[in-house]
Amino acid sequence: MKIIGYLIIAFAAISCINPGENKYYVKSSAQVEIKQTDIPQTVTVNQVANIRARSEQTNGCWSNLNFVLTKTGDLEYLLEAFGVYESYGTCPDVMVYGDTTIAFTPTQTGKYIFHISKSATETLADTMTVIGNN
């Protein structure tokens, strides 16, 4: 009876093997470079300011490029881009683009600082001055 159980397990394991499957499959999420940003220099408090960002990757293994704006202090924010990398060993030679427009509404006056992750080792700071209603 144990032999039949082992045979069923072995059969199930063998049936899951796909001989044509590439053994170099990789899938991961990673931070990607932000190539371009457009942050308004001066806006009015409680008014929507559109923050635009663009990311691009040099091969078709990248997908789902997306952006995250995180508040890190009273008037400080971090803008990062992420993507999914999925490869079976080779990647098509095409550009993959991601862009966004973030509707940002500042709630207090002052100088806002946006830290933009250009790459894993480079961060750029940009500012937005928020003025009161007159």
C-alpha positions in Angstrom: 0.0 0.0 0.0 2.9 2.4 0.8 4.3 1.7 -2.7 1.1 2.9 -4.3 1.2 6.1 -2.3 4.8 6.7 -3.4 3.9 6.0 -7.0 1.1 8.5 -6.8 3.4 11.1 -5.4 6.1 10.4 -8.0 3.5 10.5 -10.8 2.2 13.9 -9.5 5.7 15.3 -9.3 6.6 14.1 -12.8 3.4 15.4 -14.3 4.3 18.9 -13.0 7.6 18.9 -14.9 7.5 20.8 -18.2 10.5 19.6 -20.3 10.3 22.8 -22.5 10.4 25.1 -19.5 13.6 27.2 -19.3 15.4 26.8 -16.0 16.6 30.4 -16.0 13.3 31.9 -15.0 13.6 35.0 -12.8 10.8 37.2 -11.4 11.3 40.1 -9.0 10.2 43.5 -8.1 12.8 46.3 -8.0 13.3 50.0 -7.8 13.7 51.6 -11.2 15.2 54.9 -12.4 13.1 58.0 -12.6 14.2 59.7 -15.8 12.1 62.9 -15.7 10.0 64.8 -13.2 7.9 68.0 -13.4 7.2 69.6 -10.0 5.5 73.0 -10.1 7.7 75.7 -8.5 4.9 77.7 -6.8 1.4 76.7 -5.9 -1.4 77.9 -3.6 -2.2 76.1 -0.4 -5.2 73.6 -0.6 -5.0 73.8 -4.4 -4.2 70.7 -6.5 -0.7 70.7 -8.0 0.1 68.0 -10.6 3.4 66.2 -10.1 4.5 64.3 -13.2 7.1 61.6 -13.4 8.4 59.3 -16.1 10.5 56.1 -15.9 11.9 53.9 -18.6 13.7 50.6 -18.8 15.8 49.3 -21.7 14.3 45.8 -22.2 11.0 44.1 -22.5 11.4 42.0 -19.4 10.3 45.0 -17.3 6.6 45.6 -16.8 4.2 47.4 -14.4 6.3 50.5 -13.9 4.6 52.4 -11.1 5.3 55.3 -8.7 5.1 55.9 -5.0 5.0 59.2 -3.2 5.7 58.9 0.5 5.6 61.6 3.1 8.9 61.5 5.1 8.6 64.7 7.2 6.4 67.8 7.7 7.2 69.2 4.3 9.3 66.4 2.9 8.4 63.7 0.4 10.1 60.8 -1.4 9.2 59.9 -4.9 10.2 56.4 -6.1 9.5 54.2 -9.1 9.2 50.4 -9.1 8.7 47.7 -11.7 8.5 44.0 -12.2 11.3 42.1 -13.9 10.4 38.8 -15.4 12.8 36.8 -17.6 13.1 33.3 -19.1 16.7 33.9 -20.0 16.4 36.5 -22.7 14.7 39.8 -22.9 13.2 41.6 -26.0 15.1 44.7 -27.1 12.3 47.2 -26.6 11.9 50.2 -24.3 9.3 50.0 -21.5 7.8 53.3 -20.3 5.9 54.3 -17.2 4.5 57.7 -16.4 2.2 59.2 -13.8 0.5 62.4 -12.8 0.1 62.6 -9.0 -2.6 65.1 -7.8 -0.8 66.6 -4.8 -2.7 69.0 -2.5 -0.5 70.9 0.0 -2.2 71.7 3.3 0.2 74.2 4.7 2.3 77.0 3.4 6.1 76.7 3.2 8.9 75.2 1.1 8.2 71.5 0.3 11.1 69.3 -0.5 10.7 66.3 -2.9 13.5 63.7 -2.9 13.4 61.9 -6.2 15.1 58.5 -6.5 16.9 58.9 -9.9 18.6 55.5 -9.3 19.6 53.2 -6.4 22.6 55.5 -5.7 21.4 58.9 -6.8 18.7 61.1 -5.2 17.8 64.5 -6.5 16.0 67.2 -4.4 13.4 69.5 -5.9 11.3 72.1 -4.1 7.8 73.5 -4.3 6.9 76.8 -2.6 3.4 76.8 -1.3 1.8 80.3 -0.7 -1.3 81.3 1.1 -4.6 82.4 -0.5 -4.8 86.1 -1.1 
